[in-house]
Amino acid sequence: FTGSAFGSAAIWQYETLKSRVQTYFEEARADWMDKMRPQKRGDLRKQINSWWNNLTEGQRTVTGIIAANVFVFCLWRLPGMRRIMFTYFTSNPSSRALCSPMLLSTFSHFSLFHMAANMYVLWSFSSSIVSLLGCEQFIAVYLSAGVISTFVSYVAKMATGRFEPSLGA
């Protein structure tokens, strides 16, 4: 999984760089058209765009991860989703689903405080780590760390004989 994650991240990084170069040249040609276009209306949209554009690349990257964690947290609160959540969003070496929970449990939190603390820490160091690695490599590290930590949890559970489900990375 880790090799695939980093290989995909390298391809994604290359394609992003190629797209940025192409966009730069296209924008240079289309600059004069901006003066002729009417401005769009909507204060809320401008405020959201202003907020988004003031975020660092790391904060924008982590915003998607936080959104995924909040979405999964909300799914835990739906009674009709409990069975699916326990099957695919908790890790347990005695479960019938072994591989997908290794990744999906990374986004799973049952306690609001636990999720808020994890997302705060992720947000706080996101700018520096993404500037160091790039957003593509950071996502590969995040996903790989989740899968590897779940694998270590599987090994520990097998060694101790305790097979209760767990969630989180």
Disulfide bonds with the S-S distance in Angstrom:
none
